[in-house]
Every structure is written in C-alpha cells, then in structure tokens.
C-alpha cells in the first residue's frame, strides 16, 4: 500500500495570502464593492456598491438618524457600529444630513433603519470578499 502525501503550502505563502485577504476585506469595507472588484468579481462588486449606495442615499433622504460615537447607551453604540459599517459611505451620509435627522415621523425612523442596513450589508460583503480571497468557497 502506498501512502498518499498531501502537499501543504509553505507557511510564508499562507501568511502572504492572509495579508492579501485582510487588505481585500478592509478595501471592501472602506469602499463597498472594492474587495470584490479587486478579485474581478464584477457583478458582486457592482451589486454591493449600488445597493449600499442606494440604501445610504434613501436613508439620508428620509432624514434618518445617523448615530455618532458619543452615544449615551448601548443601542446608540450599536447603531454607530452599524452605521460605520458603510465605510466611506458613512461620510457621504453625514454630508447628506444637512438638516439633521427627523425621527419624529415614520420616514425618519425608516431612514434610520435603511442607514443601519447599509452598514451591516457592507460588513457582510467585506467579510465575503475576505473569505473569497482566502480561497474559501463562499
């Protein structure tokens, strides 16, 4: 009987691949869709970019609340983390929020949800880009 040998990649190659994967994940977080674009996944890149952009523009247009880092309670902190997940689009939403939030109406409340969903969706997309760069089937 012959024993099958498995070829394992060199540790340096694994470290280089992991570093590249982390860089791709961060790029995907900073600019939605960029992590997928760097891997030539054009359809996913366009879908991520356009979806997150649309959610941010709609949420800011509805005058949703964009949380800041000086939140007074745990929910405000979680809202800030969700909003920050949109990466550079968080800054776009900040610039679109010229009149301040208006959560006294249903539109503003729904706008807050749109902004949070944009951030969480972008975080999931960046995680997918990271996993794809590591070679995992995602």
C-alpha positions in Angstrom: 0.0 0.0 0.0 1.2 3.4 -0.8 0.6 6.3 1.5 -0.9 9.4 -0.1 1.1 12.5 0.6 -0.5 15.9 0.8 1.4 18.9 -0.3 0.9 21.8 2.1 1.7 25.3 1.0 4.7 26.9 2.6 3.9 29.0 5.7 5.2 32.1 4.1 2.8 31.6 1.2 -0.1 31.3 3.7 1.0 34.5 5.5 1.1 36.4 2.2 -2.3 35.1 1.2 -3.8 36.0 4.6 -2.3 39.5 4.4 -3.8 40.0 1.0 -7.1 38.7 2.2 -7.2 41.1 5.1 -6.3 44.0 2.7 -9.1 43.0 0.4 -11.6 42.8 3.3 -10.6 46.3 4.5 -10.8 47.7 1.0 -14.3 46.2 0.7 -15.3 47.8 4.0 -13.9 51.3 3.1 -15.4 51.4 -0.4 -18.4 49.0 -0.8 -17.7 46.5 -3.6 -14.0 47.2 -3.9 -13.0 43.9 -2.3 -14.9 42.0 -4.9 -13.6 44.3 -7.7 -10.0 43.6 -6.7 -10.8 39.9 -7.2 -12.5 40.5 -10.6 -16.0 39.6 -9.3 -17.5 42.4 -11.2 -21.2 41.5 -10.7 -20.9 41.2 -7.0 -18.8 44.4 -6.8 -21.5 46.4 -8.7 -24.3 44.9 -6.7 -22.6 45.7 -3.4 -21.7 49.2 -4.4 -25.1 50.1 -5.9 -27.1 48.5 -3.1 -25.2 50.1 -0.2 -25.2 53.5 -2.1 -28.9 53.3 -2.7 -29.6 52.4 1.0 -27.5 55.3 2.2 -29.0 57.9 -0.2 -32.5 56.7 0.6 -31.9 56.6 4.3 -30.3 60.1 4.4 -33.0 61.4 2.1 -35.7 60.2 4.5 -33.7 62.1 7.2 -32.8 59.1 9.2 -30.7 59.3 12.4 -27.1 58.7 11.7 -25.5 57.7 15.0 -22.3 59.2 16.4 -19.6 57.8 18.6 -20.8 59.7 21.6 -23.9 57.7 22.1 -25.4 57.6 25.6 -26.4 54.0 25.7 -25.7 50.6 24.3 -28.3 50.9 21.5 -26.7 54.2 20.3 -23.3 52.5 20.3 -24.7 49.5 18.3 -26.3 51.9 15.9 -23.0 53.7 15.5 -21.2 50.5 14.7 -23.9 49.5 12.2 -23.7 52.9 10.5 -19.9 52.9 10.5 -20.1 49.6 8.7 -20.9 51.5 5.5 -17.3 52.7 5.3 -16.8 55.8 3.3 -20.5 56.0 2.6 -20.9 56.9 6.3 -19.1 60.2 5.4 -21.4 60.6 2.4 -24.4 60.1 4.7 -23.0 62.7 7.1 -22.7 65.2 4.2 -26.2 64.5 3.0 -27.6 65.1 6.5 -27.7 68.8 6.2 -31.0 69.5 8.1 -30.4 66.9 10.8 -32.4 63.8 11.5 -36.2 63.8 11.8 -37.3 60.7 13.6 -40.5 62.3 14.8 -42.1 60.9 11.6 -42.2 57.4 10.2 -40.0 58.4 7.3 -37.1 59.4 9.6 -37.5 56.2 11.6 -37.4 54.1 8.4 -34.4 56.1 7.2 -32.5 55.2 10.3 -33.1 51.5 9.5 -32.0 52.0 5.9 -28.7 53.5 7.1 -28.1 50.7 9.6 -28.9 48.0 7.0 -26.5 49.7 4.5 -23.7 49.3 7.1 -24.5 45.7 8.1 -24.8 44.7 4.4 -21.4 46.3 3.6 -19.8 44.5 6.5 -21.2 41.2 5.3 -20.0 41.9 1.7 -16.5 42.8 3.0 -16.5 39.5 5.0 -17.4 37.6 1.9 -14.6 39.3 -0.1 -12.2 38.4 2.7 -13.3 34.7 2.7 -13.1 34.5 -1.1 -9.6 36.0 -1.0 -8.6 33.3 1.5 -9.7 30.7 -1.0 -12.8 29.5 0.8 -15.8 28.9 -1.2 -18.2 31.5 0.0 
